[in-house]
Amino acid sequence: MKFKIALFSLLFALICAPTNAQEWAQKAVDDSPRHLEWATIKAGDRKVQAFVAYPEVSEKATAIVLIHEIYGHSDWVRLMADHLAEAGYLVVAPDLLSGMAPDGDGTDGFENVTDVRKAVSELPPEQVTSDLKATVAYAKSLPASNGKVVVAGFCWGGSQSFRFATNSNQIEAAFVYYGTAPEDKEALKRISVPVYGFYAENDARVNATLLETAEAMKELGKDFRMEIFANAGHGFMRAGEAPDANEGNEKARALGWQRTLELLNK
């Protein structure tokens, strides 16, 4: 009987576990000495929940709006926010699935990762833009902010970072981690800030778009700089930090992080 009860408890825990649970990332966030909090940002009729990480610095800091992967607002996104705060930046990471779950919650309100991926991929572009504009305005308004904001995104979020650069003149730069550019060349004309791309060698789906993107940005006189990291796969910034990271992803993550800080420090 005790065995059956224990087995049932285990199965129940697995069924009810959050879709974005990554224990190693969550533990690192829990152990952070920095001030971390949740904020509610008003975006039109929507209320967007955002994770905010504050740096321990004496002066006002540049803010980073961090856009999550297709996996939604995960433990790893919160960990990345904390990493950037440790480096001296004020980070606001919105859950763009806020209010979109069946129960009215955000990412954690979905039953499984498949549902999260589907919901993220179906988000209305206009809603995403509105949410991000509101998040940028919120980041600028924080007393700890120096008024400068950059956007950075991963995977789906990388594509949204690139797209947001075509829809906002309120940012200083866009960091695109293995995301694609908008196909509309007219949209690219509206970009007024540097776009920095970080890509993996073993990511044919995304890399197949890079030559066309680079040529279009050059033709339009836009500042687009990209780097492709050897022996890495799609998602290396997350996968390269995981306990089971392979050598290629781990090295690409280290180099990508170093390059990120170099560019931000400019």
Long-range contacts (C-beta under 8 A, 24 or more apart in sequence): 18-108, 19-71, 19-72, 19-107, 19-108, 19-110, 19-111, 19-112, 19-113, 19-115, 19-116, 20-71, 20-72, 20-73, 20-74, 20-75, 20-107, 20-108, 20-113, 20-116, 21-75, 22-74, 22-75, 22-76, 22-242, 23-75, 24-242, 24-243, 25-74, 25-75, 25-76, 25-78, 25-79, 25-241, 26-75, 26-78, 26-79, 28-79, 28-82, 29-75, 29-78, 29-79, 29-82, 32-82, 32-86, 34-82, 34-85, 34-86, 36-78, 36-81, 36-82, 36-85, 39-92, 39-138, 41-94, 41-131, 41-134, 41-135, 41-138, 42-134, 43-130, 43-131, 43-133, 43-134, 43-135, 44-130, 44-134, 46-98, 46-99, 46-127, 46-130, 46-131, 47-98, 47-99, 48-94, 48-95, 48-96, 48-98, 48-131, 48-134, 48-135, 49-73, 49-94, 49-95, 49-98, 49-106, 50-92, 50-93, 50-94, 50-95, 50-135, 50-138, 51-77, 51-78, 51-81, 51-91, 51-92, 51-93, 51-95, 52-81, 52-90, 52-91, 52-92, 52-93, 52-142, 53-78, 53-81, 53-82, 53-84, 53-85, 53-90, 53-91, 53-93, 54-85, 54-90, 54-144, 55-85, 55-86, 55-87, 55-88, 55-89, 55-90, 55-144, 56-85, 57-88, 59-146, 60-143, 60-144, 60-145, 60-146, 60-147, 61-88, 61-89, 61-90, 61-144, 61-145, 61-146, 62-89, 62-90, 62-145, 62-146, 62-148, 62-149, 62-150, 62-172, 62-264, 63-89, 63-90, 63-91, 63-92, 63-139, 63-140, 63-142, 63-145, 63-146, 63-148, 63-149, 63-150, 64-89, 64-90, 64-91, 64-92, 64-139, 64-149, 64-150, 64-151, 64-152, 64-264, 65-92, 65-93, 65-94, 65-132, 65-135, 65-136, 65-139, 65-149, 65-150, 65-151, 65-152, 65-171, 66-91, 66-92, 66-93, 66-152, 66-153, 66-157, 67-93, 67-94, 67-96, 67-132, 67-151, 67-152, 67-153, 67-154, 67-157, 67-158, 67-160, 67-161, 67-164, 68-93, 68-95, 68-96, 68-107, 68-153, 68-154, 68-156, 68-157, 69-154, 69-155, 69-156, 69-157, 69-235, 69-238, 70-116, 70-117, 70-120, 70-121, 70-155, 70-156, 70-157, 71-113, 71-116, 71-117, 71-120, 71-155, 72-97, 72-106, 72-107, 72-110, 72-116, 72-119, 72-120, 73-97, 73-106, 73-107, 73-108, 74-107, 76-238, 76-241, 77-154, 79-241, 80-154, 80-237, 80-238, 83-257, 87-261, 87-264, 89-264, 90-139, 90-142, 90-144, 90-145, 92-135, 92-138, 92-139, 92-142, 94-131, 94-132, 94-135, 96-120, 96-123, 96-128, 96-131, 96-132, 97-123, 98-131, 120-156, 121-156, 125-163, 128-160, 129-163, 129-164, 129-167, 132-160, 132-164, 132-168, 133-167, 133-168, 133-170, 136-168, 136-170, 136-171, 137-170, 140-170, 148-172, 150-174, 150-175, 150-264, 151-175, 152-176, 152-177, 152-260, 153-177, 153-179, 154-178, 154-179, 154-235, 154-237, 154-238, 155-179, 155-234, 155-235, 162-195, 163-187, 165-191, 165-192, 165-193, 165-195, 166-190, 166-191, 173-263, 175-260, 175-263, 177-237, 177-256, 178-203, 178-206, 178-234, 178-235, 178-236, 179-206, 180-206, 180-209, 180-213, 181-209, 181-213, 181-216, 181-217, 185-216, 185-220, 188-216, 188-217, 188-220, 188-222, 189-220, 191-217, 191-220, 191-222, 193-223, 194-223, 194-224, 194-225, 195-222, 195-223, 195-224, 195-225, 196-225, 196-226, 196-263, 197-224, 197-225, 197-226, 197-227, 198-226, 198-227, 198-229, 198-237, 198-256, 198-259, 198-260, 199-226, 199-227, 199-228, 199-229, 200-228, 200-229, 200-232, 200-233, 200-234, 200-235, 200-236, 200-252, 201-228, 201-229, 201-230, 201-231, 201-232, 201-248, 202-231, 202-232, 202-233, 202-234, 202-248, 203-232, 203-233, 203-234, 205-234, 206-234, 227-256, 227-259, 229-255, 229-256
